[in-house]
Amino acid sequence: MDRQDFWYNPEAKDIGAPSTGCKAAGYIFLSSQIGVDLETGVLTKGIEDLPKEGFDSVATGEMNLDIPTGPIRAQTWRVYDNISKILAQQGSSMDNIVRQRIYLRDVVDTAGQMEEIMLRFFPGEKPATTIWGMHDRGLEDDIHIQVEVIALAPKSGLRKESIYLTELASLTEPYPQAVKVGQYLLTSALMGVDPATGKLAMRIADADPDDMTTLKTGRYYLNRSAEPEKAQMSLLFKNLKRIMTSQGAKMSDVIHMLQWQTKSMTGVQDAYPMRIQRHWPIRMEAPTPSGFIVSSVTNDEQVRYSADFVAYLPGEHSVERGIVPDRGVGDYYPLWIKAWPFWFCAGEIPGDKHTRKPYLKFSDLPDAGRFFAQGRIHPQRVMVQAWFLYQLLKRLLTEAGLDMSKVVMQQIYMYDVSQYPAVERVADTVYKGRIPPTSVVPVKDLTILPNKTGMIEIELIALSE
């Protein structure tokens, strides 16, 4: 199998720009979209920048609404109009989107306005949907939203099925709890809400009673300040288990999770025994994880923890997991999973596994990457860490019998996205001028490395053969 790259504008290919997206194994993966005009490249800053059909759709006629909320409403319309045009060019449509992740610069104040416009593009079935906040470090001041989507290609033979469970309706409505395509199950973002009451868990007492033994340590909790994270994580996984059970699947069929949290990694670390002992007690049945810190996860600032998931349901094909003992997350979780027709990897720390010392200089690198420093007055830390992570990812792909040409999507999470051009230079070298569809998301903190010295993490989806 090979991926088929495409560019919405042919001139973009001529100048060596990364692809707009690619087709692979019946799916379409798009690079994340922001609110720029596809023809001119100009960023939409307000409703006055929209064409007539966009202006008529977005404008309310109320100046006190159109001026302060104009940027997010206008950019949302532009992003989804762009996505519809890109998919139509490839013979697909908005109806074929199976998952979308929406990142907002100010999720607390703009989520409602964004959603009002976005839902107009999905009058029928909605895709599995995640709406999260992104950090603003390094973002251009006028960028308020970016969206990454996965859709079905035309004539793929694939069919999507939306999963709606009555008892969980309050968790994700108006979106399905998940979308099923073949053996894949893609969930919407889940949170630690009691579906019976609609109440967000804030104390250990709100958690799943079955988790109490592992959520408490002796007379006192390990970290009382992390109670909301632990309680919300407990209910979130209970809700996920309900979805999995409804599909005749087990928690061991979950193959990837992306976690978004506030505050610090403390809550996640404190809940680690609960997550492992209760849901993935067998090492080779755990999913590949990634997780990041942002200022606000959703428009409810009490939400401390949220996650979305990819599962691989029982069927014709089985799952192969790769454990790499000399790497950090590989101490328990697998670093990669093959689930035909795709391969998924975990997020990793850009530093030494044993000492947790980050790679900060080219001279720290153990391979040819140290030569990047030659001829540069100001070597960038982010280039050092990007090189290290790409070399690790190449190694993981090789272990699975694959190579970088099989990558169909890369998600890059950065402490400062203004430094992305330095990362792209490394990527261009690694991919040999053929960078796959890319999503770049700014986060507040990435890893357990000290003092925010972790600058970047990279996730890949690749063809499994």
N, C-alpha and C positions, 0 to 999 in steps of 0.2 A: 504494500500500500504506500502511496505517496500523497502528500498534500498538494493542493492546487492553489497557489497564491493569486490574488486579484487586487487590482487598484481601481478605485472608482474613477479617478482621473488618469488617463494613460500617461500624461506628462509626469505624474508623480513617480511612476516606474522609471522613466527615462533619467531622472535625476538621482535615482538610487534611494528614494524614500521608502521606509518600511511599508509593507502591504496594508491595504485597508482591511483585509481579512483573508481567510483561506477556506477551501472546502476539503473535508477529509472524512472518509468512512460514512458518508451520508449526512454529515453535520456541516454547519457554517460557523466559524469562529471569527468574530470581529474584534479589531483593536478597539479599545474604549473610545467613546465618542464624547466630545465636548461641543458646545454650542457655536461652531463656526459654520459659515456659509461654505458648502462643498465646492462651489465654483470660484469664489473669490478668496477664500481662506480668512476672511474677516470675522472676528469674534463678535457675536451678537451681544450687545450690552443692555438693550432695552427693547420694549415692544415696537418702538419707532424704527428699529432696524429690520423688522420682519417684512416679508412680502405681504401683499394684501390679504391672502387667505390666512396667513398666520396672525396678522394684526387683528382681523375680524374674529378669529377664534379666541384670542387671548385677551383683548381689550374688554374691559367691563363698562367703560364709559364713566367710571368713578375715578376722578383724579387722585383722591386720597388712597385708592387701592392700586391704581395702575403705576404710580410713580414709585412708591417704596417696594412693591413686590414685582415690578416690571421685569427686573433682570432674571429672577429665577423662573418666572412664568415664560418669559421669552426664550431663555436658553433651553428650558425643558421642551418647548414646542420645537425648537430648532434641532435638538438632539434626536427627537423621535421622528421628525420629518426626514432627517438625514438617514437614520436607520432604515426607515421604510423605503427610501430611494435606493439605498445600497442593496438591500435584500431584493427589491424588485429587479434591479439590474442583474442579479444573479438568479432570477427566476423564482425567488422565494417570496415570502410576505411576512407581515407582522404576526399573522396567525400561526406561523411556524416557529416562533420563538418559544423555546422550552425553559430557559432560565435567563433572568436579568438580575444584575447587581447594580444598584443605584447608589452613588456616593455623593453626599451633599456637604458643601463647605460649612453651612450652618443648618444642621439637621433639626435643631430645636425650633427655629423660627420659620424655616422654609419648607419643611416636609409636607405640610398640608397644601400649600400653594402648588408645589411640584406635582403632588399626587393628583390634584384636580385636573391638571393639564395632561399628565401622562395617561390617565385612565381613558381619556377620549380616544387614544390610539388602540385601545383594547376593548371595544364594545362587547365582544363575546367572551370566550375563554381567556383567562389571564395566564401568563407563565408563572412558574415558581419565581418568587420575587423577594429580594433582599434590599432593604433601604437602610443604609448605615451612614453615620457621619464620617467624614475624613478630616484629617488635620489640615490646617491652612499654611503650614510652614513650607515656603518655597513656591506656593501657588501664585500664579498671576492674580492680582487683586480682583479682576473682573470675571474669573472662572468660578461658577457657583455649583456646577453639577458635572459629573461624568458618569457614563453608563457603559457597562460591558454586557454583551448578550451572546448566547449560543442559540442557534436556530437549526431547523432541519433543512437540508438541501432539497431542491426539487427532484422528483423521481428517485428518492432515496429508498423508498419502500418502507420507511420507518413511520410509525404512528405514535402520537403522544396521547396519553390518558391522564387527565387531571384527577388528583386524589383529594376528595373532600370527606372528612369525617365529621359527623354531626357533633360529636362530643368535643371536638377541637376547633369548631368553627370560629370561635372568638379569638383564636390565636393568630390567624393569618388573614382573615377576611379583609377585602374581597378576593384575595388570592388563594389558590389551592394550598393545602399543606405540602403537597409535592406534585411533581409531574413525572410520570413513568414513560420511558422510551426503551423498548426492548428489555434488557436486563438492568438498565440504569433507573435509579430513582433519585431525582434532584429535588431537594426540599427548599421551601421558602425559609427565610430567617425565623428561627424559633427563639422564644424567650422563656424565662422562668415564671410563667403565669399559671395559676390554678385555673384550669378551664371551667370548672364548676362555678367558681365565684368571679372569675375575671380579675382576681387579686394578684398583684405582683409580689412574689416572695421577698421579704426583707430581713427575716430572722430565721435562725435555725429551726425554730418551732414551726415555720411555714413549709419546711422542706418535706420531701417524701419520707414518711416514717421508716421505710425500709433502709434509708441511708443514715439514720441517726447514729448507729454504732461507729461508722467510719467518719462522720462529720464532727464528732466530739472526741476530745482527748482528755481522759480523766475528769476531774471536777471542773476544770476550765477549758474553754475552747482554745485551740492552738493560737488563733488570732481572732479576737472578737471583732476587730475592725473589718474583717473579711466576711462577716456573716452574710451580707447581702449577696456577694458573689457566690458563696458556697450554697446558700439556699436557692438562688436562682438557677445555678448550674444543676442542682438536684432535680428541680421540677422540669427544667428543660430536657434533661435526658429521659425523664419519665415520659414526657410528651413525645419525644422521638421514638421511644420504645413502642408507644401506642401506634404510631404510624407504621413502624416496621412490622409489628404483629398483624396489622390489618392487611398487609401484603404477603402474609405467610413467611415472613423473614425474621431473622434474629439480629441482635445488635452486632454480632460478628460479621454481618453482611454490610455494615457501614465501612466504606473504604477511604473516605476523606472528610475532614471537618476543618472549616475556616472559622476561627473564633475572634470576636471583637469584644473588647472589654475596656472599662475605665479604671482609673486609680492606678493599679500596679499589677504585677504578676502574682502578688501575694495570695489573692483569693484563689487563683487557679492552682497554685502550688499546694495550698492547704486542702483543696478538694481533690487533689491527685489520688489519694488512696480510695476515695469513694468512686471515682471514675474508673480506676483500674479494677479494684476488687469487685465492684458491682456489675460492671458492664463489659470489661475486656480483661478478664483474669488470665486468659491465655495469650501469651505474648504474640504469637503468630496469627492472632485473630483481631488485633487492634488496627484502627485506621491510621492513615498518614495525617498528621495534624499541622496546622499553622495557626498562629495567634498573635494579635497585636493590640496595642494600647491606643485609644483615641480619647479626645476630650469628652465627647458625648456619643453614645452608641446610637440612640434613637432620639425622637422628639420628646420622650419621657426621660428626664434626667435621672430618675431613680433606677433606670435599667442599667445594671452594672455589667451584664454578660449576655451575649447573643451569639448564635452560631448558625451556619447552614451546612448541609451535609450532602455527600454523594454516597449512595448505597448501590450495591450490585446484587440484584435479586437472584434467588436460585433459578437455574435454567441450564441451557446447553453448555455454557462456558463457565470455567472455574476461575478462581483468583490465585495469583502468585504474589507472595510478599517477599521483599528483600530487607533483611536485617544487616546493618553495617556496624559491628561492635565498636569500631574505633571512632565513631562519630557520636555527638551528644544525644540527639533525639533517638538514635539507634540503640540507646541503652534499654529502651523498652519498645517504643513504637517503631514500626517499619519505616524506612526512609523512602521506599517506593513500592507501588502496587501495580501489577498488571491485571487489567480486567478488560478483556477483549471488547472493542478494538482499541482501547486507550490505556495509557500508562500514566500514573499520577505520582507526584513526589511530595514529600513533606517540606515545610520550611526548615531552614537550618541556620545555625549561628556562624557568622563570619569570623571565627576565631579558633584557637586551640581547644580541643575537646576536654583535655585533662585539666589544664590550668585556667580555662575560661578567659585566657588572655586574647584580646582582639587583635586581628591583623591591622596594623596602622600604617606601615611603611612598605614600600616595594621590597625592601631588603628582608622583610619578615617572611616573604613568600618562599616556599620550598622548591619552586620550579622556575620555568622560563619567564614567569610573570615579573620577576625582579628586574628584567630588562626594560619594562615599560618606563622606568625612571629615567632612562638615558635620553638626553636631549630635552628634558622638561625642567623648567625653573621651579614650578610648584606642583609636585606630584600630589594627586588628590587621594585622600583616604578612601573615598567611595570607590575609586577605580581599583584600589588594592583589594577591597572586600568583594567587589563584583568579580574580579578575576578569580579569586579563590573560590567563590560559590559556583561560578561557571565551570571551573575545573572539577569540582566535586560533582556537579550535575552530569558532566560528561562521563565521569567515572561510573556514576549510578546507571546511566543509560547503557554504557558498555557492558556493565554487569548483567543487564537485562537483555543483552544481545541487540541493542539499538544504538543510534547515534543522534547528533544534534539536528540532522536533516529531518528527523521524524517529529520534531516539536511542532505542535499546531497552535499553542497558546502559551504565552508567558505572562505571569502576573508578578509585577515588581512592586514591592512595598518599601518606601524610602522615608528616612528621617527628614530629608530636605530634597524635594523633587526638583528644585532649581538646578541640582547637580546631575540631573538625568542625562544631559548630553555626554558627560564623562562615562556614564554607564553604557550608553549606546555605542560609544567608540569601542569599548571592550566587547560588547555584544556583536558588533559588526565583525570583529576579528574572529570571535568564537564561532559565529554562524557563517563565516566566510561570505559576508555580504548578503545573506539571505535571512534577515531577522523576521521571525514569525509575528503574527498578530500579538499586540502587546497592550497591557493595561498597567498604568503606573499610578499607584495610590499613596498619598502622603499620610503617614501615621505619626503619632506622638512618641511612641517608643516601640522597639521591635523585639528585643530579646532580653535574656537575663544577663547579658554582658553589662558590666558596671558603667555608671556615669554616661549613659547614652552613647557609648562608643560603637554600638552596632548601627551602621548607617543604612543597611540594605538587606533584604531577604528576597528570594526568588522562588516562585513555584512554577512548575511546568506541567503541561498536559501534552503527551506525545502519542503517536500511533504505536501500537504494541507489536507491530510486525512490519 
